[in-house]
């Protein structure tokens, strides 16, 4: 069973979102997603300053098995990327919640609250 921290919000497309004290959010892929993909070999991060609409492709993760798009769980502007995750994609496999991919300023913080809680995401992951 995948690790699904209760302090995060989740998108059905397997991204997690952490609200930060400064009004930004941190985003990564879930433990379930990294397990399904297998050993990651490449991470393509979004461009800092770029704006993305909710559910639009924002990043790519590639494993030895497949490439998968990462989607913007909310609309917003990218403020920071985790270059360490791109430099060492295996860090996402080691701890998907420590190896975040990017931070963004949400267009509307209420969109974060509308995402899935841990229990609802676990049901989605179990059904996948």
N, C-alpha and C positions, 0 to 999 in steps of 0.2 A: 504494500500500500504506500502511496506517495505521501510525502510530508506536505501538509497544508496548514501553514501558520494562521492562527485565528485573528491576528492583528492586521492582516492584509485584506485587500479587495481583489477580486479576480474577474477576468473576462472569460467568456466561454471559449474563446480562441486560445486559451492557455497562457495569458500574460497575468502577472501579479502587479499590484499597485500599492505603494506605501505613501501615505500622506506625510509630508515633512512639515516641520514647525514654521518654515519660511513661506508656506503657501505653494511650494512646488510638490511634485510627486516623483518618486523613483519607480522605474518600471523594469521588469525582467521577465524571463520565461519561468514557468512553474517547474517544480520537481517532476511532475507527471510528464511534461513536455520533453524535458531533457532525457528522462528515462526512455520515452517512446522513440526519440531520435537516435539514441546511442551516443557513441563517442563523438563529440563535436570537434571539428577540424578547422572551422572558419566562422567568424562572426563579422558581419558587415553592419556598422552602426550608422544611424542617421546623421545628418549634418546639423551642427549646432546653429541655432537661429532659424531653422526651417520650421514652418507651421504644417501640422498634419491634422486632417479631419479624423474623427472617430472612425475606427474600423478600416482605415487606409493602411497599406503596406508601409512600414516605417523602418524595418531592419530585416536582415536575413541571417539565419543560422544554418550551417551545413554540417552534416555528420558523415561518417563513412557510409551510411545507408541512404540518406536523403537530404535535400535542401528544404527548408521551411521558411515561409514568410512570418515575420513578427508584425502584428497589427497594433496600431495606436488604440489603446483601450479607451481613450478619451480624446477629445480634440484639444490641441494645445501647441505650444512652441517649445522645441527642444532647447534646453539651456546647458546641458552637460552630457558628455558620453563617457562611458567607462572604457578607456583605451586598454586598460589591463585585461579586460575580458576579450577584447579583440586580439591582443597580443598572446593571450593564453586561453584559447577557447575551452580547454579542458577544465578551467576553473569553474565554468558553468555546470559541468557534470559533477564536480566535487561538492559544490554548494550553490544551487540555483538561486538561493535567496541572498547570498552574500555577493555573488557575481552579477550584480545588476547590469543592465545594458545602457540605459539613458535616464536622464531626468528631464522633466518638462514642466512648464507653467500651464496649468489647465485654463481653457477658455471659461469653464464653469465648474467650480468645485463640486456642485451638486451632481455632476456627471460621475464623479468618483463614488459618491454615496450610493448611486444607482447600480453600481457593479455588484457582482455576486459576493456573498459572504463565504466564509470557509466551508460551511456545511453545504451550501448550494453548489459551490465549485466541486466539492468532493463527489457529489452526485453526478455532475457532468463528467468528471474524470473517470468515475467508475463505469459510466455508460459508454465511454469511448473505446 
